[in-house]
Amino acid sequence: MRATLITFWTTVRESYWFVPSLMALAAIGLSFGTTAIDRAVGSQWLDDIGWLYANKPAGARAVLSTVAGSMITVAGVTFSMTILSISYTTGQVGPRLLNNFMRDKGNQFTLGVFISTFLYCLMVLRTVRNADTAPPDSGKNIELIGAFVPHVAIIVGLLMAIMSVGVLIFFIHHVPESIHVSNIVAGVGRDLQFHIDEQFPATVGVPHDEKAARESKASLPESFYDNARKLKSKHTGYVEYVDADGLLLIATEHDLVIRLRRRAGDFVTSNSVLLLASPGDKVTDEVARNLSTKFVCGVQRTPTQNLRFVFNQLVEVAMRALSPGVNDPFTAMNCMDWLQAALEQLAGRELPDAHRHDDKQHLRLVAEPEDFGSYTALVFNQLTPYVAVDRNAAVHMMEMLAKIAFETASESRRRELLKHGEKLRKACRRVLNSEEGMKLLTDRYRSVIRLSRDPEYRQHVLRTGDWIGGRG
């Protein structure tokens, strides 16, 4: 239940309609508040303010109708402009970035202002009343009903209309800014850095007391698998969220050891095993149902717990930019800059232990975390075939590897980067038709080697900032 609520709230919060809906509800509440003030204070206060004029019912209706009609028209134009800009841009950078545009707060706020102003004027318009007569309940006498014009509410409506004009000016500036490819890439890059901070070093349970006994690879005895019960998925789709805290709580309560087989972002079918729980005789049908509720599946990948998804967004933009139909290496290099920043950020993070324990140091949950090597492979293995054919992009990627190697303190992680540098150099030898490009690439590759293997050279770079052909 908790996993479902978290996923639902995340989906609602990031939906295009969330902010406009809140603003619309606030506008309806404001209309009730301002008309209540008008009923309480009347219209005599206008007599003391020379530059304000009291409206008659017909004039009040005309003002409110004009504002409401213009706002709903502008809201329709605004929504159309947003959809058109999204359609054009996703065709250039990829459809998986659609949700990034839908979450844009500027677009949501603009639509919300216009819809709120329309609803506010509509709600106030219904309270305007002409003077009239009507029979009382007894039906014997004639009762006079006085005119009612909500002057405070009308002034607030006019102020909202003036504010809406300012928001329209902002929106006209915001649309071209939001679809500029550099801003798109920067937005995804910042989102990636945010999710890295959120997921590392986030942990479940507690690691082993002895630091030397901790390891990032899962290891369990064969007896575990002999006695374990398999829990299969009830849905087909992508795993969007795994409530690891809930799994740990169930494992502690029923004295179980759980081995996770699927993580957020994996595609599962009805035959996919989500987890193994041992001993199997303690996993009743009710326990199995409770365990299955800790997995939430959907029709698409989300960045909630899936860092690979956000990495792939930048990789996809770079791959499209380097395709023959687009041929835009500078956009690809822009993506590589943000990928470099994310990998440098990951290089300094300590991976959580694969074995998680309860408060009494009993093993409860086993799940292998994504390591630095898997993320570098995700980026460089996918990009290398596209980068190798372009001189500028290939040299830039080799520089990217050198910069990440310089920021990486771990020797094993620097070896991973060196392997990707060698793969890039071999790929460029086969397809890159530029002797000058190969010379520059080899020069950068030597820097990767020296930064990976020569501590004295690293200290020299750290001290002087002088590396890669004399560039700092």
C-alpha positions in Angstrom: 0.0 0.0 0.0 2.8 2.4 0.9 4.6 1.7 -2.4 1.4 2.4 -4.3 0.7 5.6 -2.5 4.3 6.9 -3.0 4.1 6.1 -6.7 0.6 7.7 -7.0 1.7 10.8 -5.3 4.9 11.1 -7.4 2.8 10.7 -10.6 0.2 13.2 -9.5 2.8 15.7 -8.3 4.6 15.6 -11.7 1.5 15.6 -13.8 0.7 18.5 -16.1 -2.6 19.2 -14.5 -1.5 19.2 -10.8 -0.5 22.8 -10.4 -3.4 24.2 -12.6 -5.9 22.1 -10.6 -4.6 23.5 -7.3 -4.7 27.1 -8.6 -8.3 26.5 -10.0 -9.5 25.3 -6.6 -7.8 28.3 -4.9 -9.6 30.6 -7.3 -13.0 29.1 -6.5 -12.3 29.5 -2.8 -11.1 33.1 -3.4 -14.4 33.9 -5.2 -16.4 32.8 -2.1 -14.2 34.8 0.2 -14.4 38.1 -1.8 -18.1 37.9 -2.3 -18.6 37.2 1.4 -16.5 40.4 2.1 -18.8 42.3 -0.2 -21.9 41.1 1.6 -20.4 42.1 4.9 -19.1 45.7 4.0 -21.6 46.7 1.3 -20.7 49.4 -1.3 -20.6 52.6 0.9 -16.8 52.4 1.2 -16.5 53.3 -2.5 -18.0 56.8 -1.8 -14.8 57.9 0.0 -12.4 56.8 -2.8 -12.6 59.2 -5.7 -10.7 57.1 -8.3 -12.9 54.0 -7.8 -16.4 53.9 -9.4 -19.3 51.7 -8.3 -20.6 49.4 -11.0 -24.2 48.7 -11.7 -25.3 45.1 -12.3 -25.2 45.4 -16.1 -21.7 46.9 -16.0 -20.4 44.3 -13.5 -21.7 41.5 -15.8 -20.0 43.1 -18.8 -16.7 43.4 -17.1 -16.7 39.9 -15.6 -17.9 38.3 -18.9 -15.2 40.1 -20.9 -12.4 38.9 -18.5 -13.7 35.4 -18.3 -14.2 35.1 -22.1 -10.7 36.4 -22.9 -9.0 34.2 -20.3 -10.5 31.0 -21.6 -9.5 32.0 -25.1 -5.9 32.8 -24.1 -5.8 29.5 -22.1 -6.7 27.6 -25.2 -4.0 29.3 -27.2 -1.5 28.8 -24.5 -2.3 25.0 -24.3 -2.0 24.8 -28.1 1.4 26.5 -28.1 2.6 24.2 -25.4 1.5 21.0 -27.3 3.0 22.3 -30.6 6.3 23.1 -29.0 6.4 19.8 -27.2 5.6 17.9 -30.4 8.4 19.7 -32.3 11.0 19.3 -29.6 10.4 15.7 -28.8 10.8 15.0 -32.5 14.3 16.4 -32.3 15.5 15.1 -28.9 13.3 12.0 -28.4 9.9 11.1 -27.1 11.1 9.9 -23.7 11.7 13.6 -22.8 8.0 14.3 -23.1 7.4 14.0 -19.3 10.2 16.6 -18.7 8.2 19.2 -20.7 4.9 18.2 -19.0 6.6 18.8 -15.6 7.7 22.3 -16.6 6.5 24.6 -13.8 6.4 27.6 -16.1 3.9 26.0 -18.4 1.8 24.7 -15.6 1.8 28.1 -13.8 0.8 29.9 -17.0 -2.1 27.6 -17.7 -3.1 27.7 -14.1 -3.3 31.5 -14.0 -5.6 31.7 -17.0 -7.9 28.9 -15.9 -8.0 30.4 -12.4 -8.9 33.8 -13.6 -11.6 32.4 -15.8 -13.2 30.3 -13.0 -12.9 33.2 -10.5 -14.8 35.6 -12.8 -17.4 32.9 -13.6 -18.1 32.2 -10.0 -18.3 35.9 -9.1 -20.6 36.5 -12.2 -23.3 34.3 -10.8 -23.6 36.5 -7.7 -24.4 39.7 -9.5 -28.1 40.5 -9.0 -30.6 43.2 -10.2 -33.1 44.8 -7.9 -36.4 42.8 -8.2 -39.6 41.8 -6.5 -40.5 38.4 -5.4 -43.3 36.8 -3.4 -42.4 35.8 0.2 -43.0 32.3 1.5 -46.5 33.2 2.7 -47.6 34.4 -0.8 -49.6 37.4 0.5 -47.1 40.3 0.4 -44.6 41.5 -2.1 -41.0 41.6 -0.9 -38.3 43.9 -2.5 -34.9 42.2 -3.3 -32.1 44.8 -3.6 -29.4 44.8 -6.2 -26.1 43.2 -5.3 -22.8 44.1 -7.0 -19.7 42.5 -5.5 -17.3 45.5 -5.9 -14.4 43.9 -4.0 -14.7 40.8 -6.0 -14.7 42.7 -9.3 -11.6 44.7 -8.3 -9.8 41.4 -7.5 -10.9 40.0 -10.8 -9.5 43.0 -12.7 -6.2 42.7 -10.8 -6.1 39.0 -11.8 -6.7 40.0 -15.4 -3.8 42.5 -15.3 -1.6 39.8 -13.7 -2.6 37.4 -16.5 -1.3 39.8 -19.1 2.1 39.8 -17.4 2.0 36.0 -17.3 1.3 35.9 -21.0 4.4 38.1 -21.7 6.4 35.7 -19.5 5.0 32.7 -21.4 5.9 34.1 -24.8 9.5 34.4 -23.5 9.5 31.1 -21.7 8.4 28.8 -24.6 11.4 29.4 -26.9 13.7 29.2 -23.8 12.2 25.9 -22.7 12.6 24.2 -26.1 16.2 25.4 -26.6 18.3 22.3 -26.8 20.9 23.6 -24.4 18.3 24.3 -21.8 16.7 20.9 -22.4 20.0 19.1 -21.9 20.8 21.2 -18.8 17.4 20.4 -17.3 18.0 16.6 -17.7 21.5 17.0 -16.4 20.4 18.8 -13.2 17.6 16.2 -12.8 20.2 13.5 -13.0 22.4 15.1 -10.4 19.4 15.5 -8.1 18.6 11.8 -8.4 22.2 10.8 -7.7 22.1 12.9 -4.5 18.7 11.3 -3.6 19.8 7.7 -4.2 23.4 7.7 -3.1 24.2 7.0 -0.3 20.5 6.1 0.4 20.4 2.7 2.2 17.9 0.3 3.6 18.5 -1.3 6.9 22.0 -1.4 8.3 25.2 -2.8 6.8 27.4 -5.4 8.5 29.2 -4.2 11.7 32.6 -5.1 10.3 33.5 -2.9 7.3 35.8 -5.5 5.9 32.9 -8.0 5.7 30.9 -5.6 3.5 30.7 -6.3 -0.3 28.7 -4.9 -3.2 28.2 -8.4 -4.7 25.5 -10.7 -3.4 26.6 -14.0 -2.0 24.3 -16.6 -0.4 24.8 -20.3 0.3 23.2 -22.9 -1.9 20.9 -23.9 0.9 19.2 -20.5 0.6 18.1 -21.3 -3.0 17.1 -24.8 -2.1 14.6 -23.6 0.6 13.5 -20.3 -1.0 10.0 -19.6 -2.3 9.8 -17.7 -5.6 7.5 -14.7 -5.8 6.4 -14.0 -9.4 5.0 -10.8 -10.8 1.2 -10.4 -11.1 1.6 -7.7 -13.8 3.3 -7.1 -17.1 5.2 -3.9 -17.4 8.1 -1.9 -16.0 8.9 -1.9 -12.3 8.4 1.7 -11.2 9.0 1.5 -7.5 10.3 -1.1 -4.9 9.4 -0.5 -1.3 12.7 -1.9 0.2 11.9 -0.6 3.7 8.6 -2.5 3.6 10.3 -5.7 2.4 12.8 -5.4 5.2 10.0 -4.9 7.8 8.2 -8.0 6.5 11.4 -10.0 6.5 12.2 -9.0 10.1 8.6 -9.7 11.3 8.5 -13.3 9.8 12.3 -14.1 10.2 13.0 -14.3 6.5 15.9 -13.6 4.2 14.9 -12.0 0.9 16.9 -11.9 -2.3 15.7 -9.3 -4.7 15.8 -10.3 -8.4 14.2 -7.2 -10.0 14.9 -3.5 -9.5 13.2 -0.4 -10.6 13.3 0.0 -14.4 13.3 -3.8 -15.2 10.6 -5.1 -17.5 8.6 -8.0 -15.9 6.0 -10.5 -17.1 3.8 -12.9 -15.3 6.7 -15.4 -15.4 9.3 -13.0 -13.9 10.6 -13.8 -10.4 10.5 -10.6 -8.3 12.3 -12.1 -5.3 13.3 -15.2 -3.4 12.3 -15.6 0.2 13.8 -18.2 2.5 12.8 -20.3 4.4 9.9 -21.0 2.1 7.7 -22.7 4.7 7.4 -19.3 6.5 6.1 -17.6 3.4 2.4 -18.1 3.6 0.0 -16.9 0.9 -0.8 -13.8 3.0 2.9 -13.0 3.4 3.4 -13.5 -0.3 0.6 -11.1 -1.0 2.1 -8.5 1.3 5.5 -8.9 -0.4 4.0 -8.5 -3.9 2.4 -5.2 -2.8 5.9 -3.7 -2.3 6.4 -3.7 -6.1 4.6 -1.2 -8.3 4.5 -1.7 -12.1 3.5 0.6 -14.9 3.7 1.0 -18.7 6.8 3.1 -18.8 10.1 3.7 -16.9 10.2 6.5 -14.4 13.2 8.3 -12.7 11.9 7.6 -9.2 14.3 4.8 -8.3 15.8 4.3 -11.8 19.0 6.3 -12.3 19.7 4.4 -15.6 16.6 6.0 -17.1 17.9 9.5 -16.6 21.3 8.6 -17.9 19.6 7.1 -21.0 17.8 10.4 -21.6 21.0 12.2 -22.1 22.6 9.3 -24.0 19.5 9.3 -26.4 19.8 13.0 -27.1 23.5 12.6 -27.9 22.9 9.6 -30.1 20.2 11.5 -32.1 22.5 14.5 -32.4 25.2 12.3 -34.0 22.9 10.5 -36.4 23.4 11.3 -40.1 20.0 12.9 -40.3 20.8 15.5 -37.6 24.6 15.7 -37.6 24.9 18.1 -34.6 28.0 17.1 -32.7 27.9 20.2 -30.5 24.6 19.1 -28.9 26.2 15.7 -28.4 29.2 17.3 -26.7 26.8 19.3 -24.5 25.2 16.0 -23.4 28.7 14.6 -22.7 29.5 17.5 -20.5 26.5 16.8 -18.3 27.2 13.1 -18.3 30.7 13.9 -17.2 29.4 15.9 -14.3 27.1 13.1 -13.2 29.9 10.4 -13.5 32.3 12.6 -11.5 29.6 12.9 -8.8 29.1 9.2 -8.8 32.9 8.6 -8.7 33.0 10.1 -5.2 30.1 8.1 -3.8 30.5 4.9 -1.7 28.2 2.1 -2.9 25.9 0.5 -0.3 26.4 -3.0 0.9 24.5 -5.7 -1.0 23.6 -7.4 2.3 21.3 -5.4 4.6 20.6 -6.4 8.2 18.1 -5.5 10.8 18.9 -3.8 14.1 20.1 -7.1 15.6 22.5 -7.7 12.7 20.4 -10.5 11.2 20.6 -10.7 7.4 17.3 -9.7 6.0 17.6 -8.3 2.5 20.1 -9.0 -0.4 20.2 -6.8 -3.4 23.2 -5.9 -5.6 23.4 -2.1 -6.1 24.3 -0.6 -9.4 28.1 0.1 -9.4 30.2 2.8 -11.0 31.3 0.4 -13.8 27.7 -0.3 -14.8 26.9 3.4 -15.2 30.1 4.0 -17.2 29.3 1.0 -19.4 25.8 2.4 -19.9 27.2 5.7 -21.2 30.3 4.8 -23.1 29.2 1.4 -24.6 26.2 3.0 -26.1 27.8 6.2 -27.3 31.1 5.0 -28.6 29.8 3.7 -32.0 28.2 7.1 -32.7 31.0 9.2 -31.4 33.8 7.3 -33.2 32.7 8.6 -36.7 32.9 12.3 -35.7 36.3 13.9 -35.0 35.0 16.6 -32.6 32.8 14.3 -30.6 35.5 11.6 -30.3 38.1 14.0 -29.0 35.6 15.5 -26.6 34.7 12.0 -25.2 38.3 11.2 -24.7 38.8 14.4 -22.8 35.7 13.5 -20.8 37.3 10.2 -19.8 40.5 12.0 -18.7 38.6 14.5 -16.6 36.5 11.8 -14.9 39.7 9.8 -14.3 41.3 12.8 -12.6 38.3 13.2 -10.3 38.2 9.5 -9.4 40.2 8.4 -6.4 39.5 4.7 -6.8 42.1 2.8 -8.8 39.6 0.1 -9.9 37.2 2.8 -11.2 40.1 4.5 -13.1 40.8 1.1 -14.8 37.2 1.0 -15.9 37.6 4.4 -17.6 40.8 3.3 -19.2 39.1 0.3 -20.8 36.5 2.6 -22.3 39.2 4.9 -23.6 40.9 1.9 -25.3 37.6 0.9 -26.9 37.0 4.4 -28.2 40.5 4.6 -29.7 40.1 1.2 -31.4 36.7 2.2 -32.8 38.1 5.5 -34.1 41.0 3.7 -35.8 38.4 1.7 -37.8 36.0 4.4 -38.9 37.5 7.9 -38.3 38.9 9.4 -41.5 41.0 12.1 -40.0 44.7 11.8 -39.3 44.7 15.0 -37.3 41.7 13.7 -35.3 43.5 10.5 -34.5 46.6 12.4 -33.3 44.5 14.6 -31.0 42.6 11.5 -29.8 45.8 9.6 -29.0 47.2 12.6 -27.1 44.1 12.6 -24.9 44.3 8.9 -24.5 47.8 9.1 -23.2 46.5 11.6 -20.6 43.9 9.0 -19.5 46.6 6.4 -19.1 48.8 8.7 -17.1 46.0 9.9 -14.9 44.9 6.3 -14.3 48.4 4.8 -13.6 50.9 7.6 -12.6 50.3 9.1 -9.2 53.0 11.7 -9.7 51.3 13.0 -12.9 48.0 13.2 -10.9 49.8 15.3 -8.3 51.3 17.5 -11.0 47.9 18.1 -12.5 46.4 18.7 -9.1 49.1 21.2 -8.3 49.3 23.1 -11.7 46.0 22.3 -13.4 48.1 21.7 -16.6 47.1 18.6 -18.6 45.9 17.4 -22.0 48.2 19.2 -24.4 48.9 22.1 -22.0 45.2 23.0 -21.4 44.0 23.5 -17.9 
